[in-house]
Amino acid sequence: MIDRINSQANIQSMLQTLRSVQAQASAELPTPAAITGQSERVQAPQFSDLVKNAVEQVNATQTHARGLQAAYERGEVPLTEVVLGMQKSSLAFETTLQIRNKVMRAYDDILSMPV
């Protein structure tokens, strides 16, 4: 068994396999111009845009939950859907609140750092 692993033909075969995999991998890599952004400029999203989108998603979740509540009162949806929607809304709001608290705490920490 060891003789087959250490034979010169097997070693050459393994090296050839590694080289072909390396060639395939390098063909899939982006060019240096694409990495540095010289050929195409992809603008990174701004922090304010990310925050705005997150708040809009939370608002949409809360609006959907209120709509489910109204639909339940009209007898259109079962109670389980309403409870699930309200829980999703509550969780989204609580997550947003905790993120805001952490960002504010980090901001305060940065302000209190000695220069």
Distance bins in CASP14 RR format, pairs under 12 A and 6 or more apart:
PFRMAT RR
TARGET T0000
AUTHOR 0000-0000-0000
RMODE 2
METHOD distances of the structure
MODEL  1
1 7 0 0 0 0 0 1 0 0 0 0 0
1 10 0 0 0 0 0 1 0 0 0 0 0
2 10 0 0 0 0 0 1 0 0 0 0 0
3 9 0 0 0 0 0 1 0 0 0 0 0
3 10 0 0 0 0 1 0 0 0 0 0 0
4 10 1 0 0 1 0 0 0 0 0 0 0
4 11 0 0 0 0 0 1 0 0 0 0 0
4 13 0 0 0 0 0 1 0 0 0 0 0
4 14 0 0 0 0 0 1 0 0 0 0 0
5 11 0 0 0 0 1 0 0 0 0 0 0
5 13 0 0 0 0 0 1 0 0 0 0 0
5 14 0 0 0 0 1 0 0 0 0 0 0
6 12 0 0 0 0 0 1 0 0 0 0 0
6 14 0 0 0 0 0 1 0 0 0 0 0
7 13 0 0 0 0 1 0 0 0 0 0 0
7 14 0 0 0 0 0 1 0 0 0 0 0
8 14 0 0 0 0 0 1 0 0 0 0 0
8 15 0 0 0 0 0 1 0 0 0 0 0
9 15 0 0 0 0 0 1 0 0 0 0 0
9 16 0 0 0 0 0 1 0 0 0 0 0
10 16 0 0 0 0 0 1 0 0 0 0 0
10 17 0 0 0 0 0 1 0 0 0 0 0
11 17 0 0 0 0 0 1 0 0 0 0 0
11 18 0 0 0 0 0 1 0 0 0 0 0
12 18 0 0 0 0 0 1 0 0 0 0 0
12 19 0 0 0 0 0 1 0 0 0 0 0
13 19 0 0 0 0 0 1 0 0 0 0 0
13 20 0 0 0 0 0 1 0 0 0 0 0
14 20 0 0 0 0 0 1 0 0 0 0 0
14 21 0 0 0 0 0 1 0 0 0 0 0
15 21 0 0 0 0 0 1 0 0 0 0 0
15 22 0 0 0 0 0 1 0 0 0 0 0
16 22 0 0 0 0 0 1 0 0 0 0 0
16 23 0 0 0 0 0 1 0 0 0 0 0
17 23 0 0 0 0 0 1 0 0 0 0 0
17 24 0 0 0 0 0 1 0 0 0 0 0
18 24 0 0 0 0 0 1 0 0 0 0 0
18 25 0 0 0 0 0 1 0 0 0 0 0
19 25 0 0 0 0 0 1 0 0 0 0 0
19 26 0 0 0 0 0 1 0 0 0 0 0
20 26 0 0 0 0 0 1 0 0 0 0 0
20 27 0 0 0 0 0 1 0 0 0 0 0
21 27 0 0 0 0 0 1 0 0 0 0 0
21 28 0 0 0 0 0 1 0 0 0 0 0
22 28 0 0 0 0 0 1 0 0 0 0 0
22 29 0 0 0 0 0 1 0 0 0 0 0
23 29 0 0 0 0 0 1 0 0 0 0 0
29 35 0 0 0 0 1 0 0 0 0 0 0
30 36 0 0 0 0 1 0 0 0 0 0 0
30 37 0 0 0 0 1 0 0 0 0 0 0
30 38 0 0 0 0 0 1 0 0 0 0 0
30 39 0 0 0 0 1 0 0 0 0 0 0
30 40 0 0 0 0 0 1 0 0 0 0 0
30 42 0 0 0 0 0 1 0 0 0 0 0
31 37 0 0 0 0 1 0 0 0 0 0 0
31 38 0 0 0 0 1 0 0 0 0 0 0
31 39 1 0 0 1 0 0 0 0 0 0 0
31 40 0 0 0 0 0 1 0 0 0 0 0
32 38 0 0 0 0 1 0 0 0 0 0 0
32 39 0 0 0 0 1 0 0 0 0 0 0
33 39 1 0 1 0 0 0 0 0 0 0 0
33 40 0 0 0 0 1 0 0 0 0 0 0
33 41 0 0 0 0 0 1 0 0 0 0 0
34 40 1 0 0 1 0 0 0 0 0 0 0
34 41 0 0 0 0 0 1 0 0 0 0 0
34 42 0 0 0 0 1 0 0 0 0 0 0
35 42 0 0 0 0 0 1 0 0 0 0 0
36 42 0 0 0 0 0 1 0 0 0 0 0
37 43 0 0 0 0 0 1 0 0 0 0 0
37 44 0 0 0 0 0 1 0 0 0 0 0
43 49 0 0 0 0 0 1 0 0 0 0 0
44 50 0 0 0 0 1 0 0 0 0 0 0
45 51 0 0 0 0 0 1 0 0 0 0 0
45 52 0 0 0 0 0 1 0 0 0 0 0
45 53 0 0 0 0 1 0 0 0 0 0 0
45 54 0 0 0 0 0 1 0 0 0 0 0
46 52 0 0 0 0 1 0 0 0 0 0 0
46 53 0 0 0 0 0 1 0 0 0 0 0
47 53 0 0 0 0 0 1 0 0 0 0 0
47 54 0 0 0 0 0 1 0 0 0 0 0
47 103 0 0 0 0 1 0 0 0 0 0 0
48 54 0 0 0 0 0 1 0 0 0 0 0
48 55 0 0 0 0 0 1 0 0 0 0 0
49 55 0 0 0 0 0 1 0 0 0 0 0
49 56 0 0 0 0 0 1 0 0 0 0 0
50 56 0 0 0 0 0 1 0 0 0 0 0
50 57 0 0 0 0 0 1 0 0 0 0 0
50 99 0 0 0 0 0 1 0 0 0 0 0
50 103 0 0 0 0 0 1 0 0 0 0 0
51 57 0 0 0 0 0 1 0 0 0 0 0
51 58 0 0 0 0 0 1 0 0 0 0 0
51 96 0 0 0 0 1 0 0 0 0 0 0
51 99 0 0 0 0 1 0 0 0 0 0 0
51 100 0 0 0 0 1 0 0 0 0 0 0
51 103 0 0 0 0 1 0 0 0 0 0 0
52 58 0 0 0 0 0 1 0 0 0 0 0
52 59 0 0 0 0 0 1 0 0 0 0 0
53 59 0 0 0 0 0 1 0 0 0 0 0
53 60 0 0 0 0 0 1 0 0 0 0 0
53 96 0 0 0 0 0 1 0 0 0 0 0
54 60 0 0 0 0 0 1 0 0 0 0 0
54 61 0 0 0 0 0 1 0 0 0 0 0
54 92 0 0 0 0 1 0 0 0 0 0 0
54 93 0 0 0 0 0 1 0 0 0 0 0
54 95 0 0 0 0 1 0 0 0 0 0 0
54 96 1 0 0 1 0 0 0 0 0 0 0
54 97 0 0 0 0 0 1 0 0 0 0 0
54 99 1 0 0 1 0 0 0 0 0 0 0
54 100 0 0 0 0 1 0 0 0 0 0 0
54 103 0 0 0 0 0 1 0 0 0 0 0
55 61 0 0 0 0 0 1 0 0 0 0 0
55 62 0 0 0 0 0 1 0 0 0 0 0
55 92 0 0 0 0 0 1 0 0 0 0 0
55 93 0 0 0 0 0 1 0 0 0 0 0
55 95 0 0 0 0 0 1 0 0 0 0 0
55 96 1 0 0 1 0 0 0 0 0 0 0
55 97 0 0 0 0 0 1 0 0 0 0 0
55 99 0 0 0 0 0 1 0 0 0 0 0
55 100 0 0 0 0 1 0 0 0 0 0 0
56 62 0 0 0 0 0 1 0 0 0 0 0
56 63 0 0 0 0 0 1 0 0 0 0 0
56 92 0 0 0 0 0 1 0 0 0 0 0
56 96 0 0 0 0 0 1 0 0 0 0 0
57 63 0 0 0 0 0 1 0 0 0 0 0
57 64 0 0 0 0 0 1 0 0 0 0 0
57 88 0 0 0 0 0 1 0 0 0 0 0
57 89 0 0 0 0 0 1 0 0 0 0 0
57 92 1 0 0 1 0 0 0 0 0 0 0
57 93 0 0 0 0 0 1 0 0 0 0 0
57 95 0 0 0 0 0 1 0 0 0 0 0
57 96 0 0 0 0 1 0 0 0 0 0 0
58 64 0 0 0 0 0 1 0 0 0 0 0
58 65 0 0 0 0 0 1 0 0 0 0 0
58 88 0 0 0 0 0 1 0 0 0 0 0
58 89 1 0 0 1 0 0 0 0 0 0 0
58 90 0 0 0 0 0 1 0 0 0 0 0
58 91 0 0 0 0 1 0 0 0 0 0 0
58 92 1 0 1 0 0 0 0 0 0 0 0
58 93 1 0 1 0 0 0 0 0 0 0 0
58 94 0 0 0 0 1 0 0 0 0 0 0
58 95 0 0 0 0 1 0 0 0 0 0 0
58 96 1 0 1 0 0 0 0 0 0 0 0
58 97 0 0 0 0 1 0 0 0 0 0 0
58 99 0 0 0 0 0 1 0 0 0 0 0
58 100 0 0 0 0 0 1 0 0 0 0 0
59 65 0 0 0 0 0 1 0 0 0 0 0
59 66 0 0 0 0 0 1 0 0 0 0 0
59 89 0 0 0 0 1 0 0 0 0 0 0
59 92 0 0 0 0 1 0 0 0 0 0 0
59 93 0 0 0 0 1 0 0 0 0 0 0
59 96 0 0 0 0 1 0 0 0 0 0 0
60 66 0 0 0 0 0 1 0 0 0 0 0
60 67 0 0 0 0 0 1 0 0 0 0 0
60 85 0 0 0 0 0 1 0 0 0 0 0
60 88 0 0 0 0 0 1 0 0 0 0 0
60 89 0 0 0 0 1 0 0 0 0 0 0
60 92 0 0 0 0 1 0 0 0 0 0 0
60 93 0 0 0 0 0 1 0 0 0 0 0
61 67 0 0 0 0 0 1 0 0 0 0 0
61 68 0 0 0 0 0 1 0 0 0 0 0
61 84 0 0 0 0 0 1 0 0 0 0 0
61 85 1 0 0 1 0 0 0 0 0 0 0
61 86 0 0 0 0 1 0 0 0 0 0 0
61 87 0 0 0 0 0 1 0 0 0 0 0
61 88 1 0 1 0 0 0 0 0 0 0 0
61 89 1 0 1 0 0 0 0 0 0 0 0
61 90 0 0 0 0 1 0 0 0 0 0 0
61 91 0 0 0 0 1 0 0 0 0 0 0
61 92 1 0 1 0 0 0 0 0 0 0 0
61 93 0 0 0 0 1 0 0 0 0 0 0
61 94 0 0 0 0 0 1 0 0 0 0 0
61 95 0 0 0 0 0 1 0 0 0 0 0
61 96 0 0 0 0 1 0 0 0 0 0 0
62 68 0 0 0 0 0 1 0 0 0 0 0
62 69 0 0 0 0 0 1 0 0 0 0 0
62 85 0 0 0 0 1 0 0 0 0 0 0
62 86 0 0 0 0 1 0 0 0 0 0 0
62 87 0 0 0 0 0 1 0 0 0 0 0
62 88 0 0 0 0 1 0 0 0 0 0 0
62 89 1 0 1 0 0 0 0 0 0 0 0
62 90 0 0 0 0 1 0 0 0 0 0 0
62 91 0 0 0 0 0 1 0 0 0 0 0
62 92 1 0 0 1 0 0 0 0 0 0 0
62 93 1 0 0 1 0 0 0 0 0 0 0
62 94 0 0 0 0 0 1 0 0 0 0 0
62 96 0 0 0 0 0 1 0 0 0 0 0
63 69 0 0 0 0 0 1 0 0 0 0 0
63 70 0 0 0 0 0 1 0 0 0 0 0
63 85 0 0 0 0 0 1 0 0 0 0 0
63 88 0 0 0 0 0 1 0 0 0 0 0
63 89 0 0 0 0 1 0 0 0 0 0 0
63 92 0 0 0 0 0 1 0 0 0 0 0
64 70 0 0 0 0 0 1 0 0 0 0 0
64 71 0 0 0 0 0 1 0 0 0 0 0
64 77 0 0 0 0 0 1 0 0 0 0 0
64 81 0 0 0 0 0 1 0 0 0 0 0
64 82 0 0 0 0 0 1 0 0 0 0 0
64 84 0 0 0 0 0 1 0 0 0 0 0
64 85 1 0 0 1 0 0 0 0 0 0 0
64 86 0 0 0 0 0 1 0 0 0 0 0
64 88 0 0 0 0 1 0 0 0 0 0 0
64 89 1 0 0 1 0 0 0 0 0 0 0
64 92 0 0 0 0 0 1 0 0 0 0 0
65 71 0 0 0 0 0 1 0 0 0 0 0
65 72 0 0 0 0 0 1 0 0 0 0 0
65 77 0 0 0 0 0 1 0 0 0 0 0
65 81 0 0 0 0 1 0 0 0 0 0 0
65 82 1 0 0 1 0 0 0 0 0 0 0
65 83 0 0 0 0 1 0 0 0 0 0 0
65 84 0 0 0 0 1 0 0 0 0 0 0
65 85 1 0 1 0 0 0 0 0 0 0 0
65 86 1 0 1 0 0 0 0 0 0 0 0
65 87 0 0 0 0 1 0 0 0 0 0 0
65 88 1 0 0 1 0 0 0 0 0 0 0
65 89 1 1 0 0 0 0 0 0 0 0 0
65 90 0 0 0 0 1 0 0 0 0 0 0
65 91 0 0 0 0 0 1 0 0 0 0 0
65 92 0 0 0 0 1 0 0 0 0 0 0
65 93 0 0 0 0 1 0 0 0 0 0 0
66 72 0 0 0 0 0 1 0 0 0 0 0
66 73 0 0 0 0 0 1 0 0 0 0 0
66 82 0 0 0 0 0 1 0 0 0 0 0
66 85 0 0 0 0 1 0 0 0 0 0 0
66 86 0 0 0 0 1 0 0 0 0 0 0
66 89 0 0 0 0 1 0 0 0 0 0 0
67 73 0 0 0 0 1 0 0 0 0 0 0
67 74 0 0 0 0 1 0 0 0 0 0 0
67 76 0 0 0 0 1 0 0 0 0 0 0
67 77 0 0 0 0 1 0 0 0 0 0 0
67 81 0 0 0 0 0 1 0 0 0 0 0
67 82 0 0 0 0 1 0 0 0 0 0 0
67 85 0 0 0 0 1 0 0 0 0 0 0
67 86 0 0 0 0 0 1 0 0 0 0 0
67 89 0 0 0 0 0 1 0 0 0 0 0
68 74 0 0 0 0 0 1 0 0 0 0 0
68 75 0 0 0 0 0 1 0 0 0 0 0
68 76 0 0 0 0 1 0 0 0 0 0 0
68 77 1 0 1 0 0 0 0 0 0 0 0
68 78 0 0 0 0 1 0 0 0 0 0 0
68 79 0 0 0 0 1 0 0 0 0 0 0
68 80 0 0 0 0 0 1 0 0 0 0 0
68 81 1 0 1 0 0 0 0 0 0 0 0
68 82 1 0 1 0 0 0 0 0 0 0 0
68 83 0 0 0 0 1 0 0 0 0 0 0
68 84 0 0 0 0 1 0 0 0 0 0 0
68 85 1 0 1 0 0 0 0 0 0 0 0
68 86 1 0 0 1 0 0 0 0 0 0 0
68 87 0 0 0 0 0 1 0 0 0 0 0
68 88 0 0 0 0 1 0 0 0 0 0 0
68 89 0 0 0 0 1 0 0 0 0 0 0
69 75 0 0 0 0 0 1 0 0 0 0 0
69 76 0 0 0 0 0 1 0 0 0 0 0
69 77 0 0 0 0 1 0 0 0 0 0 0
69 79 0 0 0 0 0 1 0 0 0 0 0
69 81 0 0 0 0 1 0 0 0 0 0 0
69 82 1 0 1 0 0 0 0 0 0 0 0
69 83 0 0 0 0 1 0 0 0 0 0 0
69 84 0 0 0 0 0 1 0 0 0 0 0
69 85 0 0 0 0 1 0 0 0 0 0 0
69 86 1 0 0 1 0 0 0 0 0 0 0
69 89 0 0 0 0 1 0 0 0 0 0 0
70 76 0 0 0 0 1 0 0 0 0 0 0
70 77 0 0 0 0 1 0 0 0 0 0 0
70 82 0 0 0 0 1 0 0 0 0 0 0
71 77 1 0 1 0 0 0 0 0 0 0 0
71 78 0 0 0 0 1 0 0 0 0 0 0
71 79 0 0 0 0 0 1 0 0 0 0 0
71 81 0 0 0 0 1 0 0 0 0 0 0
71 82 1 0 0 1 0 0 0 0 0 0 0
71 85 0 0 0 0 0 1 0 0 0 0 0
72 78 1 0 0 1 0 0 0 0 0 0 0
72 79 1 0 0 1 0 0 0 0 0 0 0
72 80 0 0 0 0 1 0 0 0 0 0 0
72 81 1 0 0 1 0 0 0 0 0 0 0
72 82 1 0 1 0 0 0 0 0 0 0 0
72 83 0 0 0 0 1 0 0 0 0 0 0
72 84 0 0 0 0 0 1 0 0 0 0 0
72 85 0 0 0 0 0 1 0 0 0 0 0
72 86 0 0 0 0 0 1 0 0 0 0 0
73 79 0 0 0 0 0 1 0 0 0 0 0
73 82 0 0 0 0 1 0 0 0 0 0 0
74 82 0 0 0 0 0 1 0 0 0 0 0
75 81 0 0 0 0 0 1 0 0 0 0 0
75 82 0 0 0 0 0 1 0 0 0 0 0
76 82 0 0 0 0 0 1 0 0 0 0 0
77 83 0 0 0 0 0 1 0 0 0 0 0
77 84 0 0 0 0 0 1 0 0 0 0 0
77 85 0 0 0 0 0 1 0 0 0 0 0
78 84 0 0 0 0 1 0 0 0 0 0 0
78 85 0 0 0 0 0 1 0 0 0 0 0
79 85 0 0 0 0 0 1 0 0 0 0 0
79 86 0 0 0 0 0 1 0 0 0 0 0
80 86 0 0 0 0 0 1 0 0 0 0 0
80 87 0 0 0 0 0 1 0 0 0 0 0
81 87 0 0 0 0 0 1 0 0 0 0 0
81 88 0 0 0 0 0 1 0 0 0 0 0
82 88 0 0 0 0 0 1 0 0 0 0 0
82 89 0 0 0 0 0 1 0 0 0 0 0
83 89 0 0 0 0 0 1 0 0 0 0 0
83 90 0 0 0 0 0 1 0 0 0 0 0
84 90 0 0 0 0 0 1 0 0 0 0 0
84 91 0 0 0 0 0 1 0 0 0 0 0
85 91 0 0 0 0 1 0 0 0 0 0 0
85 92 0 0 0 0 1 0 0 0 0 0 0
85 93 0 0 0 0 0 1 0 0 0 0 0
86 92 0 0 0 0 0 1 0 0 0 0 0
86 93 0 0 0 0 0 1 0 0 0 0 0
87 93 0 0 0 0 0 1 0 0 0 0 0
87 94 0 0 0 0 0 1 0 0 0 0 0
88 94 0 0 0 0 0 1 0 0 0 0 0
88 95 0 0 0 0 0 1 0 0 0 0 0
89 95 0 0 0 0 0 1 0 0 0 0 0
89 96 0 0 0 0 0 1 0 0 0 0 0
90 96 0 0 0 0 0 1 0 0 0 0 0
90 97 0 0 0 0 0 1 0 0 0 0 0
91 97 0 0 0 0 0 1 0 0 0 0 0
91 98 0 0 0 0 0 1 0 0 0 0 0
92 98 0 0 0 0 0 1 0 0 0 0 0
92 99 0 0 0 0 0 1 0 0 0 0 0
93 99 0 0 0 0 0 1 0 0 0 0 0
93 100 0 0 0 0 0 1 0 0 0 0 0
94 100 0 0 0 0 0 1 0 0 0 0 0
94 101 0 0 0 0 0 1 0 0 0 0 0
95 101 0 0 0 0 0 1 0 0 0 0 0
95 102 0 0 0 0 0 1 0 0 0 0 0
96 102 0 0 0 0 0 1 0 0 0 0 0
96 103 0 0 0 0 0 1 0 0 0 0 0
97 103 0 0 0 0 0 1 0 0 0 0 0
97 104 0 0 0 0 0 1 0 0 0 0 0
98 104 0 0 0 0 0 1 0 0 0 0 0
98 105 0 0 0 0 0 1 0 0 0 0 0
99 105 0 0 0 0 0 1 0 0 0 0 0
99 106 0 0 0 0 0 1 0 0 0 0 0
100 106 0 0 0 0 0 1 0 0 0 0 0
100 107 0 0 0 0 0 1 0 0 0 0 0
101 107 0 0 0 0 0 1 0 0 0 0 0
101 108 0 0 0 0 0 1 0 0 0 0 0
102 108 0 0 0 0 0 1 0 0 0 0 0
102 109 0 0 0 0 0 1 0 0 0 0 0
103 109 0 0 0 0 0 1 0 0 0 0 0
103 110 0 0 0 0 0 1 0 0 0 0 0
104 110 0 0 0 0 0 1 0 0 0 0 0
104 111 0 0 0 0 0 1 0 0 0 0 0
105 111 0 0 0 0 0 1 0 0 0 0 0
105 112 0 0 0 0 0 1 0 0 0 0 0
106 112 0 0 0 0 0 1 0 0 0 0 0
106 113 0 0 0 0 0 1 0 0 0 0 0
107 113 0 0 0 0 0 1 0 0 0 0 0
END
